[in-house]
Structure formats: C-alpha cells, structure tokens
Amino acid sequence: MNAPEFREIELQIREEKLLRIKWDEKRRRSMEKQWYRAKMERPRINYIPKGLSMDYEEEYSKYLMQEVSFEPRDNDDFTSLLRLLER
C-alpha cells in the first residue's frame, strides 16, 4: 500500500470520483433549469385548425399573465423568456 504505483492509482481514482460528482451536480442543475423553464405553457394562439374556435381573450390573458408573473433567476432565464416572446 505504500508503493508509489498504488498511491498513483489511488490518486487517479480519487480524481475520477471528484469529476463524477462535479458532472452529476452540473447535470442536476441543468435538469432543474429545464424543469423551471418547462413550467411556462407555450401559446396556442398562432394556429387554429379549421372548424375549431377558441376564446382569444382567455388565451391571450393566460399567456400575458404567465409572462408578467415569470421572474427570471439569471441571464439564461431572461434570454429564454425573450426568445419565447419573440416567437
């Protein structure tokens, strides 16, 4: 156990564990952001199939209230909201 080869392998294993923990944390944060942004409904205002009708006032009010009540936590959230509004 005191051999330099053993210590070298032990150091490599420790580094791999730290990298795995780091990537797991990054993946978890990414999933959390994705879930947070997915809460926003996409508007159904742009296309109505023939023969169906919808209440535009209700759809627009739901869409606008969603935009007003959304509070971006960082710059990525803000740009995501901006892209949604541009669509």
PDB file of N, CA, C and O in Angstrom:
ATOM      1  N   MET A   1       0.816  -1.202   0.000  1.00  0.00           N
ATOM      2  CA  MET A   1       0.000   0.000   0.000  1.00  0.00           C
ATOM      3  C   MET A   1       0.856   1.260   0.000  1.00  0.00           C
ATOM      4  O   MET A   1       0.384   2.335  -0.372  1.00  0.00           O
ATOM      5  N   ASN A   2       2.079   1.134   0.406  1.00  0.00           N
ATOM      6  CA  ASN A   2       2.960   2.301   0.415  1.00  0.00           C
ATOM      7  C   ASN A   2       3.725   2.454  -0.896  1.00  0.00           C
ATOM      8  O   ASN A   2       4.524   3.378  -1.044  1.00  0.00           O
ATOM      9  N   ALA A   3       3.490   1.575  -1.824  1.00  0.00           N
ATOM     10  CA  ALA A   3       4.195   1.638  -3.104  1.00  0.00           C
ATOM     11  C   ALA A   3       3.728   2.856  -3.896  1.00  0.00           C
ATOM     12  O   ALA A   3       2.557   3.229  -3.820  1.00  0.00           O
ATOM     13  N   PRO A   4       4.627   3.479  -4.652  1.00  0.00           N
ATOM     14  CA  PRO A   4       4.239   4.670  -5.436  1.00  0.00           C
ATOM     15  C   PRO A   4       3.179   4.353  -6.498  1.00  0.00           C
ATOM     16  O   PRO A   4       2.347   5.202  -6.817  1.00  0.00           O
ATOM     17  N   GLU A   5       3.211   3.140  -7.039  1.00  0.00           N
ATOM     18  CA  GLU A   5       2.209   2.777  -8.040  1.00  0.00           C
ATOM     19  C   GLU A   5       0.812   2.756  -7.427  1.00  0.00           C
ATOM     20  O   GLU A   5      -0.154   3.216  -8.035  1.00  0.00           O
ATOM     21  N   PHE A   6       0.720   2.213  -6.211  1.00  0.00           N
ATOM     22  CA  PHE A   6      -0.566   2.149  -5.525  1.00  0.00           C
ATOM     23  C   PHE A   6      -1.090   3.551  -5.240  1.00  0.00           C
ATOM     24  O   PHE A   6      -2.272   3.832  -5.443  1.00  0.00           O
ATOM     25  N   ARG A   7      -0.215   4.424  -4.773  1.00  0.00           N
ATOM     26  CA  ARG A   7      -0.622   5.801  -4.475  1.00  0.00           C
ATOM     27  C   ARG A   7      -1.060   6.532  -5.753  1.00  0.00           C
ATOM     28  O   ARG A   7      -1.995   7.333  -5.727  1.00  0.00           O
ATOM     29  N   GLU A   8      -0.383   6.252  -6.856  1.00  0.00           N
ATOM     30  CA  GLU A   8      -0.745   6.871  -8.123  1.00  0.00           C
ATOM     31  C   GLU A   8      -2.137   6.423  -8.573  1.00  0.00           C
ATOM     32  O   GLU A   8      -2.944   7.245  -9.006  1.00  0.00           O
ATOM     33  N   ILE A   9      -2.412   5.143  -8.472  1.00  0.00           N
ATOM     34  CA  ILE A   9      -3.731   4.613  -8.843  1.00  0.00           C
ATOM     35  C   ILE A   9      -4.805   5.160  -7.907  1.00  0.00           C
ATOM     36  O   ILE A   9      -5.902   5.506  -8.344  1.00  0.00           O
ATOM     37  N   GLU A  10      -4.484   5.234  -6.627  1.00  0.00           N
ATOM     38  CA  GLU A  10      -5.427   5.772  -5.645  1.00  0.00           C
ATOM     39  C   GLU A  10      -5.749   7.240  -5.965  1.00  0.00           C
ATOM     40  O   GLU A  10      -6.897   7.667  -5.841  1.00  0.00           O
ATOM     41  N   LEU A  11      -4.741   8.000  -6.373  1.00  0.00           N
ATOM     42  CA  LEU A  11      -4.940   9.397  -6.745  1.00  0.00           C
ATOM     43  C   LEU A  11      -5.828   9.505  -7.994  1.00  0.00           C
ATOM     44  O   LEU A  11      -6.694  10.377  -8.056  1.00  0.00           O
ATOM     45  N   GLN A  12      -5.624   8.644  -8.971  1.00  0.00           N
ATOM     46  CA  GLN A  12      -6.458   8.647 -10.178  1.00  0.00           C
ATOM     47  C   GLN A  12      -7.914   8.340  -9.845  1.00  0.00           C
ATOM     48  O   GLN A  12      -8.823   8.983 -10.369  1.00  0.00           O
ATOM     49  N   ILE A  13      -8.132   7.368  -8.983  1.00  0.00           N
ATOM     50  CA  ILE A  13      -9.497   7.007  -8.584  1.00  0.00           C
ATOM     51  C   ILE A  13     -10.169   8.178  -7.867  1.00  0.00           C
ATOM     52  O   ILE A  13     -11.340   8.471  -8.106  1.00  0.00           O
ATOM     53  N   ARG A  14      -9.427   8.837  -6.994  1.00  0.00           N
ATOM     54  CA  ARG A  14      -9.968   9.983  -6.269  1.00  0.00           C
ATOM     55  C   ARG A  14     -10.345  11.108  -7.243  1.00  0.00           C
ATOM     56  O   ARG A  14     -11.394  11.734  -7.088  1.00  0.00           O
ATOM     57  N   GLU A  15      -9.499  11.364  -8.238  1.00  0.00           N
ATOM     58  CA  GLU A  15      -9.791  12.397  -9.229  1.00  0.00           C
ATOM     59  C   GLU A  15     -11.028  12.031 -10.056  1.00  0.00           C
ATOM     60  O   GLU A  15     -11.849  12.898 -10.352  1.00  0.00           O
ATOM     61  N   GLU A  16     -11.164  10.770 -10.424  1.00  0.00           N
ATOM     62  CA  GLU A  16     -12.333  10.336 -11.181  1.00  0.00           C
ATOM     63  C   GLU A  16     -13.610  10.502 -10.371  1.00  0.00           C
ATOM     64  O   GLU A  16     -14.644  10.896 -10.910  1.00  0.00           O
ATOM     65  N   LYS A  17     -13.542  10.203  -9.076  1.00  0.00           N
ATOM     66  CA  LYS A  17     -14.716  10.378  -8.214  1.00  0.00           C
ATOM     67  C   LYS A  17     -15.117  11.847  -8.140  1.00  0.00           C
ATOM     68  O   LYS A  17     -16.302  12.177  -8.195  1.00  0.00           O
ATOM     69  N   LEU A  18     -14.118  12.733  -8.015  1.00  0.00           N
ATOM     70  CA  LEU A  18     -14.414  14.161  -7.954  1.00  0.00           C
ATOM     71  C   LEU A  18     -15.029  14.654  -9.268  1.00  0.00           C
ATOM     72  O   LEU A  18     -15.964  15.454  -9.265  1.00  0.00           O
ATOM     73  N   LEU A  19     -14.495  14.167 -10.382  1.00  0.00           N
ATOM     74  CA  LEU A  19     -15.069  14.540 -11.677  1.00  0.00           C
ATOM     75  C   LEU A  19     -16.504  14.047 -11.820  1.00  0.00           C
ATOM     76  O   LEU A  19     -17.363  14.767 -12.329  1.00  0.00           O
ATOM     77  N   ARG A  20     -16.763  12.823 -11.373  1.00  0.00           N
ATOM     78  CA  ARG A  20     -18.112  12.267 -11.446  1.00  0.00           C
ATOM     79  C   ARG A  20     -19.084  13.089 -10.602  1.00  0.00           C
ATOM     80  O   ARG A  20     -20.204  13.368 -11.032  1.00  0.00           O
ATOM     81  N   ILE A  21     -18.659  13.471  -9.414  1.00  0.00           N
ATOM     82  CA  ILE A  21     -19.507  14.293  -8.543  1.00  0.00           C
ATOM     83  C   ILE A  21     -19.778  15.644  -9.203  1.00  0.00           C
ATOM     84  O   ILE A  21     -20.901  16.147  -9.171  1.00  0.00           O
ATOM     85  N   LYS A  22     -18.738  16.222  -9.800  1.00  0.00           N
ATOM     86  CA  LYS A  22     -18.877  17.515 -10.465  1.00  0.00           C
ATOM     87  C   LYS A  22     -19.859  17.432 -11.631  1.00  0.00           C
ATOM     88  O   LYS A  22     -20.705  18.313 -11.784  1.00  0.00           O
ATOM     89  N   TRP A  23     -19.761  16.389 -12.453  1.00  0.00           N
ATOM     90  CA  TRP A  23     -20.659  16.241 -13.596  1.00  0.00           C
ATOM     91  C   TRP A  23     -22.089  15.929 -13.157  1.00  0.00           C
ATOM     92  O   TRP A  23     -23.043  16.391 -13.784  1.00  0.00           O
ATOM     93  N   ASP A  24     -22.242  15.161 -12.100  1.00  0.00           N
ATOM     94  CA  ASP A  24     -23.584  14.884 -11.580  1.00  0.00           C
ATOM     95  C   ASP A  24     -24.261  16.161 -11.100  1.00  0.00           C
ATOM     96  O   ASP A  24     -25.452  16.371 -11.329  1.00  0.00           O
ATOM     97  N   GLU A  25     -23.489  17.006 -10.434  1.00  0.00           N
ATOM     98  CA  GLU A  25     -24.030  18.271  -9.945  1.00  0.00           C
ATOM     99  C   GLU A  25     -24.413  19.176 -11.123  1.00  0.00           C
ATOM    100  O   GLU A  25     -25.461  19.821 -11.105  1.00  0.00           O
ATOM    101  N   LYS A  26     -23.564  19.212 -12.127  1.00  0.00           N
ATOM    102  CA  LYS A  26     -23.856  20.029 -13.308  1.00  0.00           C
ATOM    103  C   LYS A  26     -25.105  19.521 -14.029  1.00  0.00           C
ATOM    104  O   LYS A  26     -25.930  20.317 -14.479  1.00  0.00           O
ATOM    105  N   ARG A  27     -25.244  18.203 -14.139  1.00  0.00           N
ATOM    106  CA  ARG A  27     -26.412  17.617 -14.787  1.00  0.00           C
ATOM    107  C   ARG A  27     -27.678  17.901 -13.979  1.00  0.00           C
ATOM    108  O   ARG A  27     -28.734  18.168 -14.553  1.00  0.00           O
ATOM    109  N   ARG A  28     -27.575  17.844 -12.663  1.00  0.00           N
ATOM    110  CA  ARG A  28     -28.718  18.120 -11.805  1.00  0.00           C
ATOM    111  C   ARG A  28     -29.181  19.573 -11.963  1.00  0.00           C
ATOM    112  O   ARG A  28     -30.380  19.842 -12.044  1.00  0.00           O
ATOM    113  N   ARG A  29     -28.212  20.516 -12.006  1.00  0.00           N
ATOM    114  CA  ARG A  29     -28.566  21.916 -12.186  1.00  0.00           C
ATOM    115  C   ARG A  29     -29.207  22.153 -13.553  1.00  0.00           C
ATOM    116  O   ARG A  29     -30.148  22.937 -13.679  1.00  0.00           O
ATOM    117  N   SER A  30     -28.693  21.476 -14.565  1.00  0.00           N
ATOM    118  CA  SER A  30     -29.254  21.600 -15.905  1.00  0.00           C
ATOM    119  C   SER A  30     -30.691  21.085 -15.944  1.00  0.00           C
ATOM    120  O   SER A  30     -31.562  21.719 -16.539  1.00  0.00           O
ATOM    121  N   MET A  31     -30.938  19.951 -15.322  1.00  0.00           N
ATOM    122  CA  MET A  31     -32.293  19.390 -15.274  1.00  0.00           C
ATOM    123  C   MET A  31     -33.235  20.319 -14.505  1.00  0.00           C
ATOM    124  O   MET A  31     -34.399  20.477 -14.873  1.00  0.00           O
ATOM    125  N   GLU A  32     -32.724  20.928 -13.440  1.00  0.00           N
ATOM    126  CA  GLU A  32     -33.542  21.847 -12.647  1.00  0.00           C
ATOM    127  C   GLU A  32     -33.928  23.067 -13.483  1.00  0.00           C
ATOM    128  O   GLU A  32     -35.075  23.511 -13.435  1.00  0.00           O
ATOM    129  N   LYS A  33     -32.977  23.615 -14.252  1.00  0.00           N
ATOM    130  CA  LYS A  33     -33.288  24.751 -15.124  1.00  0.00           C
ATOM    131  C   LYS A  33     -34.305  24.359 -16.181  1.00  0.00           C
ATOM    132  O   LYS A  33     -35.240  25.107 -16.465  1.00  0.00           O
ATOM    133  N   GLN A  34     -34.118  23.194 -16.753  1.00  0.00           N
ATOM    134  CA  GLN A  34     -35.036  22.725 -17.785  1.00  0.00           C
ATOM    135  C   GLN A  34     -36.446  22.573 -17.220  1.00  0.00           C
ATOM    136  O   GLN A  34     -37.419  22.955 -17.871  1.00  0.00           O
ATOM    137  N   TRP A  35     -36.561  22.021 -16.022  1.00  0.00           N
ATOM    138  CA  TRP A  35     -37.871  21.860 -15.384  1.00  0.00           C
ATOM    139  C   TRP A  35     -38.494  23.226 -15.087  1.00  0.00           C
ATOM    140  O   TRP A  35     -39.694  23.423 -15.278  1.00  0.00           O
ATOM    141  N   TYR A  36     -37.670  24.164 -14.618  1.00  0.00           N
ATOM    142  CA  TYR A  36     -38.148  25.507 -14.271  1.00  0.00           C
ATOM    143  C   TYR A  36     -38.708  26.218 -15.500  1.00  0.00           C
ATOM    144  O   TYR A  36     -39.749  26.869 -15.421  1.00  0.00           O
ATOM    145  N   ARG A  37     -38.024  26.095 -16.629  1.00  0.00           N
ATOM    146  CA  ARG A  37     -38.477  26.751 -17.851  1.00  0.00           C
ATOM    147  C   ARG A  37     -39.653  26.018 -18.484  1.00  0.00           C
ATOM    148  O   ARG A  37     -40.463  26.633 -19.177  1.00  0.00           O
ATOM    149  N   ALA A  38     -39.753  24.730 -18.256  1.00  0.00           N
ATOM    150  CA  ALA A  38     -40.840  23.954 -18.862  1.00  0.00           C
ATOM    151  C   ALA A  38     -42.185  24.262 -18.214  1.00  0.00           C
ATOM    152  O   ALA A  38     -43.232  23.909 -18.757  1.00  0.00           O
ATOM    153  N   LYS A  39     -42.160  24.916 -17.063  1.00  0.00           N
ATOM    154  CA  LYS A  39     -43.415  25.273 -16.404  1.00  0.00           C
ATOM    155  C   LYS A  39     -44.225  26.253 -17.239  1.00  0.00           C
ATOM    156  O   LYS A  39     -45.449  26.306 -17.121  1.00  0.00           O
ATOM    157  N   MET A  40     -43.556  27.024 -18.074  1.00  0.00           N
ATOM    158  CA  MET A  40     -44.254  28.011 -18.890  1.00  0.00           C
ATOM    159  C   MET A  40     -44.963  27.312 -20.042  1.00  0.00           C
ATOM    160  O   MET A  40     -44.349  26.546 -20.784  1.00  0.00           O
ATOM    161  N   GLU A  41     -46.238  27.576 -20.185  1.00  0.00           N
ATOM    162  CA  GLU A  41     -47.009  26.993 -21.284  1.00  0.00           C
ATOM    163  C   GLU A  41     -46.665  27.698 -22.584  1.00  0.00           C
ATOM    164  O   GLU A  41     -46.385  28.897 -22.600  1.00  0.00           O
ATOM    165  N   ARG A  42     -46.688  26.960 -23.644  1.00  0.00           N
ATOM    166  CA  ARG A  42     -46.500  27.559 -24.965  1.00  0.00           C
ATOM    167  C   ARG A  42     -47.862  28.047 -25.463  1.00  0.00           C
ATOM    168  O   ARG A  42     -48.864  27.347 -25.314  1.00  0.00           O
ATOM    169  N   PRO A  43     -47.903  29.225 -26.044  1.00  0.00           N
ATOM    170  CA  PRO A  43     -49.201  29.744 -26.505  1.00  0.00           C
ATOM    171  C   PRO A  43     -49.736  28.951 -27.688  1.00  0.00           C
ATOM    172  O   PRO A  43     -48.974  28.472 -28.528  1.00  0.00           O
ATOM    173  N   ARG A  44     -51.069  28.819 -27.742  1.00  0.00           N
ATOM    174  CA  ARG A  44     -51.720  28.124 -28.859  1.00  0.00           C
ATOM    175  C   ARG A  44     -52.438  29.148 -29.729  1.00  0.00           C
ATOM    176  O   ARG A  44     -53.476  28.837 -30.313  1.00  0.00           O
ATOM    177  N   ILE A  45     -51.919  30.330 -29.823  1.00  0.00           N
ATOM    178  CA  ILE A  45     -52.600  31.422 -30.486  1.00  0.00           C
ATOM    179  C   ILE A  45     -52.327  31.421 -31.989  1.00  0.00           C
ATOM    180  O   ILE A  45     -53.158  31.899 -32.761  1.00  0.00           O
ATOM    181  N   ASN A  46     -51.206  30.905 -32.411  1.00  0.00           N
ATOM    182  CA  ASN A  46     -50.777  31.076 -33.793  1.00  0.00           C
ATOM    183  C   ASN A  46     -51.519  30.199 -34.799  1.00  0.00           C
ATOM    184  O   ASN A  46     -51.551  30.555 -35.977  1.00  0.00           O
ATOM    185  N   TYR A  47     -52.111  29.083 -34.408  1.00  0.00           N
ATOM    186  CA  TYR A  47     -52.759  28.198 -35.376  1.00  0.00           C
ATOM    187  C   TYR A  47     -54.011  27.584 -34.768  1.00  0.00           C
ATOM    188  O   TYR A  47     -53.975  27.005 -33.683  1.00  0.00           O
ATOM    189  N   ILE A  48     -55.125  27.722 -35.493  1.00  0.00           N
ATOM    190  CA  ILE A  48     -56.384  27.107 -35.066  1.00  0.00           C
ATOM    191  C   ILE A  48     -56.868  26.237 -36.218  1.00  0.00           C
ATOM    192  O   ILE A  48     -57.111  26.750 -37.310  1.00  0.00           O
ATOM    193  N   PRO A  49     -57.013  24.941 -36.003  1.00  0.00           N
ATOM    194  CA  PRO A  49     -57.493  24.072 -37.085  1.00  0.00           C
ATOM    195  C   PRO A  49     -58.886  24.489 -37.558  1.00  0.00           C
ATOM    196  O   PRO A  49     -59.677  25.046 -36.798  1.00  0.00           O
ATOM    197  N   LYS A  50     -59.160  24.207 -38.818  1.00  0.00           N
ATOM    198  CA  LYS A  50     -60.429  24.585 -39.421  1.00  0.00           C
ATOM    199  C   LYS A  50     -61.590  23.927 -38.666  1.00  0.00           C
ATOM    200  O   LYS A  50     -61.551  22.732 -38.371  1.00  0.00           O
ATOM    201  N   GLY A  51     -62.597  24.703 -38.365  1.00  0.00           N
ATOM    202  CA  GLY A  51     -63.772  24.181 -37.689  1.00  0.00           C
ATOM    203  C   GLY A  51     -63.723  24.336 -36.179  1.00  0.00           C
ATOM    204  O   GLY A  51     -64.749  24.157 -35.523  1.00  0.00           O
ATOM    205  N   LEU A  52     -62.588  24.657 -35.610  1.00  0.00           N
ATOM    206  CA  LEU A  52     -62.496  24.848 -34.160  1.00  0.00           C
ATOM    207  C   LEU A  52     -62.507  26.331 -33.850  1.00  0.00           C
ATOM    208  O   LEU A  52     -62.070  27.152 -34.657  1.00  0.00           O
ATOM    209  N   SER A  53     -63.004  26.660 -32.692  1.00  0.00           N
ATOM    210  CA  SER A  53     -62.987  28.058 -32.267  1.00  0.00           C
ATOM    211  C   SER A  53     -62.349  28.130 -30.894  1.00  0.00           C
ATOM    212  O   SER A  53     -62.275  27.136 -30.171  1.00  0.00           O
ATOM    213  N   MET A  54     -61.895  29.308 -30.549  1.00  0.00           N
ATOM    214  CA  MET A  54     -61.283  29.487 -29.234  1.00  0.00           C
ATOM    215  C   MET A  54     -61.541  30.899 -28.754  1.00  0.00           C
ATOM    216  O   MET A  54     -61.818  31.804 -29.541  1.00  0.00           O
ATOM    217  N   ASP A  55     -61.444  31.066 -27.456  1.00  0.00           N
ATOM    218  CA  ASP A  55     -61.638  32.367 -26.848  1.00  0.00           C
ATOM    219  C   ASP A  55     -60.284  33.079 -26.806  1.00  0.00           C
ATOM    220  O   ASP A  55     -59.440  32.780 -25.962  1.00  0.00           O
ATOM    221  N   TYR A  56     -60.091  34.026 -27.731  1.00  0.00           N
ATOM    222  CA  TYR A  56     -58.810  34.717 -27.815  1.00  0.00           C
ATOM    223  C   TYR A  56     -58.501  35.496 -26.544  1.00  0.00           C
ATOM    224  O   TYR A  56     -57.350  35.556 -26.112  1.00  0.00           O
ATOM    225  N   GLU A  57     -59.515  36.084 -25.954  1.00  0.00           N
ATOM    226  CA  GLU A  57     -59.298  36.870 -24.738  1.00  0.00           C
ATOM    227  C   GLU A  57     -58.721  35.989 -23.636  1.00  0.00           C
ATOM    228  O   GLU A  57     -57.782  36.382 -22.944  1.00  0.00           O
ATOM    229  N   GLU A  58     -59.282  34.810 -23.481  1.00  0.00           N
ATOM    230  CA  GLU A  58     -58.786  33.891 -22.452  1.00  0.00           C
ATOM    231  C   GLU A  58     -57.356  33.437 -22.753  1.00  0.00           C
ATOM    232  O   GLU A  58     -56.512  33.409 -21.858  1.00  0.00           O
ATOM    233  N   GLU A  59     -57.086  33.083 -24.004  1.00  0.00           N
ATOM    234  CA  GLU A  59     -55.750  32.604 -24.374  1.00  0.00           C
ATOM    235  C   GLU A  59     -54.694  33.690 -24.200  1.00  0.00           C
ATOM    236  O   GLU A  59     -53.626  33.441 -23.641  1.00  0.00           O
ATOM    237  N   TYR A  60     -54.997  34.902 -24.682  1.00  0.00           N
ATOM    238  CA  TYR A  60     -54.036  35.994 -24.544  1.00  0.00           C
ATOM    239  C   TYR A  60     -53.837  36.382 -23.091  1.00  0.00           C
ATOM    240  O   TYR A  60     -52.715  36.680 -22.681  1.00  0.00           O
ATOM    241  N   SER A  61     -54.915  36.384 -22.297  1.00  0.00           N
ATOM    242  CA  SER A  61     -54.766  36.761 -20.885  1.00  0.00           C
ATOM    243  C   SER A  61     -53.919  35.740 -20.136  1.00  0.00           C
ATOM    244  O   SER A  61     -53.088  36.106 -19.305  1.00  0.00           O
ATOM    245  N   LYS A  62     -54.129  34.450 -20.433  1.00  0.00           N
ATOM    246  CA  LYS A  62     -53.310  33.417 -19.797  1.00  0.00           C
ATOM    247  C   LYS A  62     -51.834  33.571 -20.198  1.00  0.00           C
ATOM    248  O   LYS A  62     -50.933  33.467 -19.366  1.00  0.00           O
ATOM    249  N   TYR A  63     -51.618  33.819 -21.477  1.00  0.00           N
ATOM    250  CA  TYR A  63     -50.262  33.982 -21.997  1.00  0.00           C
ATOM    251  C   TYR A  63     -49.569  35.200 -21.386  1.00  0.00           C
ATOM    252  O   TYR A  63     -48.417  35.114 -20.960  1.00  0.00           O
ATOM    253  N   LEU A  64     -50.267  36.324 -21.345  1.00  0.00           N
ATOM    254  CA  LEU A  64     -49.659  37.545 -20.812  1.00  0.00           C
ATOM    255  C   LEU A  64     -49.423  37.466 -19.311  1.00  0.00           C
ATOM    256  O   LEU A  64     -48.405  37.952 -18.819  1.00  0.00           O
ATOM    257  N   MET A  65     -50.359  36.853 -18.571  1.00  0.00           N
ATOM    258  CA  MET A  65     -50.150  36.707 -17.124  1.00  0.00           C
ATOM    259  C   MET A  65     -48.954  35.810 -16.831  1.00  0.00           C
ATOM    260  O   MET A  65     -48.220  36.027 -15.866  1.00  0.00           O
ATOM    261  N   GLN A  66     -48.772  34.826 -17.654  1.00  0.00           N
ATOM    262  CA  GLN A  66     -47.616  33.944 -17.498  1.00  0.00           C
ATOM    263  C   GLN A  66     -46.321  34.733 -17.706  1.00  0.00           C
ATOM    264  O   GLN A  66     -45.353  34.540 -16.971  1.00  0.00           O
ATOM    265  N   GLU A  67     -46.301  35.613 -18.695  1.00  0.00           N
ATOM    266  CA  GLU A  67     -45.111  36.410 -18.971  1.00  0.00           C
ATOM    267  C   GLU A  67     -44.861  37.424 -17.861  1.00  0.00           C
ATOM    268  O   GLU A  67     -43.714  37.680 -17.492  1.00  0.00           O
ATOM    269  N   VAL A  68     -45.932  37.996 -17.333  1.00  0.00           N
ATOM    270  CA  VAL A  68     -45.780  39.001 -16.286  1.00  0.00           C
ATOM    271  C   VAL A  68     -45.336  38.369 -14.976  1.00  0.00           C
ATOM    272  O   VAL A  68     -44.519  38.950 -14.261  1.00  0.00           O
ATOM    273  N   SER A  69     -45.857  37.195 -14.648  1.00  0.00           N
ATOM    274  CA  SER A  69     -45.549  36.578 -13.366  1.00  0.00           C
ATOM    275  C   SER A  69     -44.221  35.819 -13.366  1.00  0.00           C
ATOM    276  O   SER A  69     -43.731  35.458 -12.295  1.00  0.00           O
ATOM    277  N   PHE A  70     -43.627  35.567 -14.530  1.00  0.00           N
ATOM    278  CA  PHE A  70     -42.362  34.845 -14.608  1.00  0.00           C
ATOM    279  C   PHE A  70     -41.233  35.741 -14.121  1.00  0.00           C
ATOM    280  O   PHE A  70     -41.061  36.850 -14.626  1.00  0.00           O
ATOM    281  N   GLU A  71     -40.465  35.272 -13.150  1.00  0.00           N
ATOM    282  CA  GLU A  71     -39.346  36.032 -12.618  1.00  0.00           C
ATOM    283  C   GLU A  71     -38.048  35.309 -12.956  1.00  0.00           C
ATOM    284  O   GLU A  71     -37.730  34.294 -12.336  1.00  0.00           O
ATOM    285  N   PRO A  72     -37.296  35.812 -13.923  1.00  0.00           N
ATOM    286  CA  PRO A  72     -36.049  35.137 -14.294  1.00  0.00           C
ATOM    287  C   PRO A  72     -35.045  35.172 -13.146  1.00  0.00           C
ATOM    288  O   PRO A  72     -34.871  36.194 -12.482  1.00  0.00           O
ATOM    289  N   ARG A  73     -34.394  34.040 -12.930  1.00  0.00           N
ATOM    290  CA  ARG A  73     -33.400  33.953 -11.860  1.00  0.00           C
ATOM    291  C   ARG A  73     -32.013  34.355 -12.320  1.00  0.00           C
ATOM    292  O   ARG A  73     -31.189  34.785 -11.512  1.00  0.00           O
ATOM    293  N   ASP A  74     -31.748  34.220 -13.607  1.00  0.00           N
ATOM    294  CA  ASP A  74     -30.438  34.592 -14.125  1.00  0.00           C
ATOM    295  C   ASP A  74     -30.574  35.013 -15.589  1.00  0.00           C
ATOM    296  O   ASP A  74     -31.678  35.084 -16.129  1.00  0.00           O
ATOM    297  N   ASN A  75     -29.458  35.283 -16.204  1.00  0.00           N
ATOM    298  CA  ASN A  75     -29.464  35.770 -17.581  1.00  0.00           C
ATOM    299  C   ASN A  75     -30.014  34.728 -18.550  1.00  0.00           C
ATOM    300  O   ASN A  75     -30.678  35.087 -19.523  1.00  0.00           O
ATOM    301  N   ASP A  76     -29.753  33.456 -18.306  1.00  0.00           N
ATOM    302  CA  ASP A  76     -30.261  32.401 -19.179  1.00  0.00           C
ATOM    303  C   ASP A  76     -31.783  32.353 -19.168  1.00  0.00           C
ATOM    304  O   ASP A  76     -32.411  32.175 -20.212  1.00  0.00           O
ATOM    305  N   ASP A  77     -32.372  32.512 -17.993  1.00  0.00           N
ATOM    306  CA  ASP A  77     -33.837  32.537 -17.898  1.00  0.00           C
ATOM    307  C   ASP A  77     -34.409  33.727 -18.660  1.00  0.00           C
ATOM    308  O   ASP A  77     -35.432  33.620 -19.336  1.00  0.00           O
ATOM    309  N   PHE A  78     -33.731  34.857 -18.537  1.00  0.00           N
ATOM    310  CA  PHE A  78     -34.202  36.054 -19.230  1.00  0.00           C
ATOM    311  C   PHE A  78     -34.157  35.863 -20.739  1.00  0.00           C
ATOM    312  O   PHE A  78     -35.110  36.213 -21.434  1.00  0.00           O
ATOM    313  N   THR A  79     -33.062  35.312 -21.255  1.00  0.00           N
ATOM    314  CA  THR A  79     -32.965  35.105 -22.704  1.00  0.00           C
ATOM    315  C   THR A  79     -33.972  34.053 -23.177  1.00  0.00           C
ATOM    316  O   THR A  79     -34.503  34.155 -24.283  1.00  0.00           O
ATOM    317  N   SER A  80     -34.232  33.054 -22.351  1.00  0.00           N
ATOM    318  CA  SER A  80     -35.241  32.055 -22.701  1.00  0.00           C
ATOM    319  C   SER A  80     -36.611  32.697 -22.808  1.00  0.00           C
ATOM    320  O   SER A  80     -37.350  32.417 -23.752  1.00  0.00           O
ATOM    321  N   LEU A  81     -36.960  33.542 -21.872  1.00  0.00           N
ATOM    322  CA  LEU A  81     -38.234  34.274 -21.904  1.00  0.00           C
ATOM    323  C   LEU A  81     -38.298  35.187 -23.114  1.00  0.00           C
ATOM    324  O   LEU A  81     -39.334  35.280 -23.773  1.00  0.00           O
ATOM    325  N   LEU A  82     -37.202  35.856 -23.408  1.00  0.00           N
ATOM    326  CA  LEU A  82     -37.161  36.767 -24.555  1.00  0.00           C
ATOM    327  C   LEU A  82     -37.383  35.999 -25.861  1.00  0.00           C
ATOM    328  O   LEU A  82     -38.121  36.468 -26.728  1.00  0.00           O
ATOM    329  N   ARG A  83     -36.764  34.844 -26.014  1.00  0.00           N
ATOM    330  CA  ARG A  83     -36.956  34.036 -27.217  1.00  0.00           C
ATOM    331  C   ARG A  83     -38.402  33.555 -27.343  1.00  0.00           C
ATOM    332  O   ARG A  83     -38.957  33.511 -28.441  1.00  0.00           O
ATOM    333  N   LEU A  84     -39.007  33.196 -26.204  1.00  0.00           N
ATOM    334  CA  LEU A  84     -40.400  32.767 -26.220  1.00  0.00           C
ATOM    335  C   LEU A  84     -41.314  33.902 -26.657  1.00  0.00           C
ATOM    336  O   LEU A  84     -42.254  33.686 -27.421  1.00  0.00           O
ATOM    337  N   LEU A  85     -41.043  35.109 -26.175  1.00  0.00           N
ATOM    338  CA  LEU A  85     -41.842  36.263 -26.551  1.00  0.00           C
ATOM    339  C   LEU A  85     -41.662  36.611 -28.025  1.00  0.00           C
ATOM    340  O   LEU A  85     -42.611  37.029 -28.689  1.00  0.00           O
ATOM    341  N   GLU A  86     -40.445  36.437 -28.537  1.00  0.00           N
ATOM    342  CA  GLU A  86     -40.193  36.749 -29.939  1.00  0.00           C
ATOM    343  C   GLU A  86     -40.948  35.789 -30.856  1.00  0.00           C
ATOM    344  O   GLU A  86     -41.372  36.181 -31.943  1.00  0.00           O
ATOM    345  N   ARG A  87     -41.120  34.542 -30.433  1.00  0.00           N
ATOM    346  CA  ARG A  87     -41.862  33.566 -31.245  1.00  0.00           C
ATOM    347  C   ARG A  87     -43.310  33.985 -31.333  1.00  0.00           C
ATOM    348  O   ARG A  87     -44.112  33.302 -31.970  1.00  0.00           O
TER     349      ARG A  87
END
